[in-house]
Amino acid sequence: MATAKEEKLFEKERAKALKERHKAYKAAKKAGTLDERIVSPEHTAYLRRKAIVEKVWPFFRFLILFGLCFVILYPLIYMFSTAFRPNVQMTDPSVIWLPKSLTLSNMIDVWETMDFGVTLWNTVKLNLVCSLLSVVTCALTGYGLARFNFKGKGICFAVVIMQIIVPPQITVIPIYLQWAFFKGFGLVKLLAGMGVKTIFGKSIQVASFDGSYYCSMIGLPLVMYVPAIFANGIKSGLFIFIFRQFFRGLPVELEDAAYLDGCGPFKTFIKIMIPNASSAFLTVFLFSIVWYWNDYYVSSTYINGYHTVALELQKLSNTLDQQLFNGAQVGTRKKIVWLESGCLLSIAPILIMYIFLQKYFTEGLARSGLTGM
């Protein structure tokens, strides 16, 4: 009796033979020299099944793609439909998707409420600095993990994996205390001894419980920049993993040739690896921009006084109550047009960036470490 492995091998050979017969059938039919002996009953059944699949599959493919597109595009379509609609039409049962008239007053009100000009500049400045720092430091870290052998390499890579799987809510309390009572390994004490009263605009205070000097960094963008410098920013673990996988896929002969030409490890990284990893750099940079742009949890914890798009959007409902409705608490249905306008303003820069860079972004995803292990 044949084993399961032998049966599987037999079915594989049988399917291969049918495919070869089908190729011969198509070639003979095209050349006009069709031999009826090629068309066996088994092959006829194969052709019938293939014809049915070819007719039915496009229909199911359309349903799958249409369902996915509807799930993804429905919020965007509703957002565009509502953002430019007068508020009175929200209670009009005859208006479902297409408004009877368009207005820009919702956008203007939300722009002024969010102080969008200043907020946008603060967000772009914070995002660009953090993203550039993350790209540089994560690339160096990923290259080191991919190409060099050293003691503790496995532990370092385990820490990177922990960065990916551990949610930020787990570490928020110790990190907050670290920044709220920042001592800087004695730097604050040294500066206080030299007569310096403030650091980055924060007053140096003396703790009464142990007499040590500390400075609160809460509220400064520095608390976002420093983790990015040390490859510990938002999603930095994933970025390091992407770079590691990409650099592992590059041929070692490139580095060997650079070493023969007299390049050291750092010069090899600058001259050889970076030009060959441009797609990975672009992918990580765009991911970093998007995640820093959409982040409100980390920002609201450490720099809630610093106006960013995500923070302003988070408190937009309460801000509308205070500024547009004189402090009265209004239901979401009555202010939905302003809320959707705020969402549209918030995602507009990211959509514009994606429209211009989507070609390079798609190529970067295909060539980066996300596609292989």
ZAMARGU-4260 file (C-alpha; in steps of 0.2 Angstrom, whole numbers, plus 5000, padded with zeros to 4 digits):
<rodrens>
0) 5000/5000/5000 | 5007/5017/4995 | 5012/5029/5009 | 5005/5047/5010 | 5022/5053/5004
5) 5021/5042/4988 | 5003/5047/4985 | 5008/5065/4986 | 5022/5063/4974 | 5011/5053/4962
10) 4998/5067/4962 | 5012/5080/4959 | 5019/5070/4944 | 5001/5067/4937 | 4997/5086/4938
15) 5014/5090/4929 | 5010/5077/4916 | 4993/5086/4913 | 5001/5103/4912 | 5013/5096/4899
20) 4999/5088/4889 | 4989/5104/4890 | 5004/5114/4883 | 5006/5102/4869 | 4988/5103/4865
25) 4988/5122/4864 | 5004/5122/4853 | 4996/5109/4841 | 4980/5119/4841 | 4989/5135/4837
30) 4999/5127/4823 | 4984/5118/4816 | 4991/5101/4818 | 4980/5095/4832 | 4982/5076/4835
35) 4966/5068/4843 | 4977/5056/4852 | 4983/5070/4863 | 4965/5074/4869 | 4962/5060/4881
40) 4946/5060/4892 | 4957/5065/4907 | 4964/5079/4898 | 4946/5084/4892 | 4940/5085/4910
45) 4956/5095/4914 | 4952/5108/4900 | 4934/5109/4906 | 4939/5112/4924 | 4951/5125/4918
50) 4938/5134/4907 | 4926/5135/4922 | 4940/5142/4934 | 4945/5155/4921 | 4927/5161/4919
55) 4922/5161/4938 | 4938/5167/4945 | 4937/5185/4938 | 4920/5187/4946 | 4926/5181/4963
60) 4942/5192/4961 | 4931/5207/4958 | 4920/5204/4973 | 4936/5202/4984 | 4944/5218/4978
65) 4928/5228/4978 | 4925/5222/4997 | 4943/5227/5001 | 4942/5244/4992 | 4925/5248/5000
70) 4932/5244/5018 | 4947/5255/5015 | 4939/5269/5004 | 4922/5271/5014 | 4930/5282/5028
75) 4938/5293/5015 | 4923/5295/5004 | 4912/5299/5019 | 4925/5311/5025 | 4926/5321/5009
80) 4907/5320/5008 | 4904/5328/5025 | 4919/5340/5026 | 4912/5351/5012 | 4894/5350/5017
85) 4884/5364/5026 | 4880/5358/5044 | 4861/5360/5040 | 4862/5346/5027 | 4867/5333/5040
90) 4849/5332/5046 | 4842/5332/5028 | 4836/5314/5024 | 4837/5318/5006 | 4856/5320/5007
95) 4866/5304/5008 | 4882/5305/4999 | 4882/5320/4987 | 4878/5337/4996 | 4866/5349/4988
100) 4879/5363/4990 | 4898/5365/4995 | 4906/5376/5007 | 4923/5380/5014 | 4917/5388/5030
105) 4920/5371/5039 | 4938/5371/5034 | 4941/5389/5039 | 4933/5386/5056 | 4943/5371/5059
110) 4959/5380/5053 | 4957/5394/5065 | 4952/5382/5079 | 4967/5371/5077 | 4978/5386/5073
115) 4983/5374/5059 | 4998/5385/5052 | 5008/5385/5068 | 5002/5367/5072 | 5008/5361/5055
120) 5025/5369/5056 | 5028/5361/5074 | 5023/5344/5067 | 5033/5345/5052 | 5048/5351/5062
125) 5046/5337/5075 | 5043/5324/5062 | 5058/5328/5050 | 5070/5329/5064 | 5065/5313/5073
130) 5063/5304/5056 | 5080/5309/5050 | 5088/5304/5066 | 5079/5287/5067 | 5084/5283/5049
135) 5102/5287/5052 | 5104/5278/5069 | 5093/5263/5064 | 5103/5261/5048 | 5119/5260/5058
140) 5112/5248/5071 | 5105/5237/5057 | 5121/5237/5048 | 5131/5232/5063 | 5119/5218/5067
145) 5119/5211/5049 | 5138/5212/5045 | 5148/5211/5061 | 5150/5197/5074 | 5153/5203/5092
150) 5150/5197/5110 | 5132/5200/5115 | 5125/5201/5097 | 5111/5189/5101 | 5106/5199/5116
155) 5106/5215/5106 | 5095/5208/5093 | 5083/5201/5106 | 5082/5219/5113 | 5077/5225/5096
160) 5064/5211/5095 | 5057/5217/5112 | 5056/5234/5105 | 5044/5228/5092 | 5033/5217/5103
165) 5032/5227/5119 | 5019/5240/5118 | 5024/5258/5124 | 5011/5258/5138 | 5022/5245/5147
170) 5037/5257/5148 | 5028/5274/5149 | 5029/5276/5168 | 5048/5273/5170 | 5052/5284/5155
175) 5041/5298/5161 | 5050/5297/5178 | 5066/5298/5169 | 5062/5314/5160 | 5052/5322/5174
180) 5068/5320/5186 | 5081/5321/5173 | 5099/5321/5181 | 5109/5318/5166 | 5122/5307/5174
185) 5127/5321/5185 | 5126/5334/5171 | 5112/5344/5180 | 5122/5344/5196 | 5137/5350/5187
190) 5128/5364/5178 | 5119/5369/5194 | 5136/5370/5203 | 5142/5382/5189 | 5128/5394/5193
195) 5117/5388/5178 | 5099/5391/5182 | 5090/5384/5167 | 5093/5370/5155 | 5083/5371/5138
200) 5071/5383/5146 | 5068/5372/5161 | 5073/5378/5179 | 5085/5367/5188 | 5077/5362/5205
205) 5084/5354/5220 | 5074/5338/5227 | 5071/5339/5245 | 5071/5320/5248 | 5089/5317/5244
210) 5097/5334/5240 | 5101/5329/5222 | 5099/5341/5207 | 5086/5337/5193 | 5078/5346/5179
215) 5061/5341/5172 | 5061/5339/5153 | 5043/5336/5151 | 5035/5347/5138 | 5051/5349/5128
220) 5053/5341/5110 | 5070/5335/5117 | 5061/5320/5124 | 5057/5315/5107 | 5074/5319/5099
225) 5085/5310/5111 | 5077/5292/5109 | 5078/5294/5091 | 5097/5298/5092 | 5099/5282/5102
230) 5088/5271/5090 | 5074/5270/5103 | 5061/5281/5095 | 5044/5276/5089 | 5044/5260/5079
235) 5064/5260/5079 | 5064/5241/5083 | 5055/5238/5067 | 5066/5250/5057 | 5082/5241/5064
240) 5075/5224/5058 | 5071/5231/5041 | 5089/5237/5039 | 5096/5221/5046 | 5086/5211/5034
245) 5091/5222/5019 | 5109/5223/5023 | 5110/5204/5025 | 5103/5202/5007 | 5117/5212/4999
250) 5132/5203/4993 | 5147/5202/5004 | 5159/5205/4989 | 5154/5223/4989 | 5162/5226/5006
255) 5177/5214/5002 | 5181/5225/4987 | 5179/5241/4997 | 5191/5234/5010 | 5204/5230/4997
260) 5203/5248/4991 | 5208/5254/5008 | 5190/5258/5015 | 5186/5255/5034 | 5170/5249/5040
265) 5162/5267/5042 | 5168/5273/5025 | 5162/5257/5017 | 5145/5260/5025 | 5145/5278/5018
270) 5152/5274/5001 | 5145/5257/4997 | 5130/5252/5008 | 5120/5268/5008 | 5119/5270/4989
275) 5114/5252/4987 | 5101/5253/5001 | 5092/5269/4995 | 5075/5260/4993 | 5076/5254/5012
280) 5081/5271/5017 | 5066/5279/5008 | 5054/5265/5015 | 5060/5268/5033 | 5059/5287/5031
285) 5041/5287/5025 | 5036/5274/5038 | 5044/5285/5052 | 5036/5301/5045 | 5018/5293/5045
290) 5020/5285/5063 | 5027/5301/5070 | 5013/5311/5062 | 4999/5300/5068 | 5007/5298/5086
295) 4997/5306/5100 | 5000/5293/5114 | 5019/5297/5116 | 5017/5315/5112 | 5002/5318/5124
300) 5012/5309/5138 | 5029/5319/5136 | 5025/5335/5127 | 5007/5339/5128 | 5010/5357/5129
305) 5018/5356/5111 | 5005/5358/5098 | 5005/5345/5085 | 4992/5339/5072 | 4989/5323/5081
310) 4987/5332/5098 | 4976/5345/5091 | 4965/5333/5082 | 4963/5322/5098 | 4956/5337/5108
315) 4947/5345/5093 | 4929/5340/5100 | 4932/5349/5116 | 4940/5364/5107 | 4925/5366/5096
320) 4913/5366/5111 | 4923/5380/5119 | 4926/5391/5103 | 4911/5388/5092 | 4897/5383/5104
325) 4902/5395/5119 | 4907/5381/5131 | 4891/5371/5128 | 4893/5352/5126 | 4886/5348/5109
330) 4883/5330/5102 | 4895/5323/5089 | 4881/5323/5076 | 4879/5342/5077 | 4898/5345/5075
335) 4902/5331/5063 | 4906/5342/5048 | 4919/5351/5058 | 4927/5335/5065 | 4928/5327/5048
340) 4936/5343/5041 | 4949/5342/5055 | 4952/5324/5050 | 4954/5329/5032 | 4966/5343/5036
345) 4976/5331/5046 | 4979/5318/5033 | 4980/5330/5018 | 4999/5332/5020 | 5002/5313/5021
350) 4991/5310/5006 | 5000/5323/4996 | 5017/5315/5001 | 5011/5298/4996 | 5004/5304/4979
355) 5021/5310/4974 | 5031/5296/4982 | 5020/5281/4980 | 5030/5274/4966 | 5047/5274/4975
360) 5038/5269/4991 | 5031/5253/4982 | 5048/5249/4975 | 5056/5251/4992 | 5043/5239/5000
365) 5047/5226/4986 | 5066/5228/4989 | 5067/5230/5008 | 5069/5218/5021 | 5050/5217/5023
370) 5049/5204/5009 | 5061/5191/5016 | 5069/5184/5032
</rodrens>
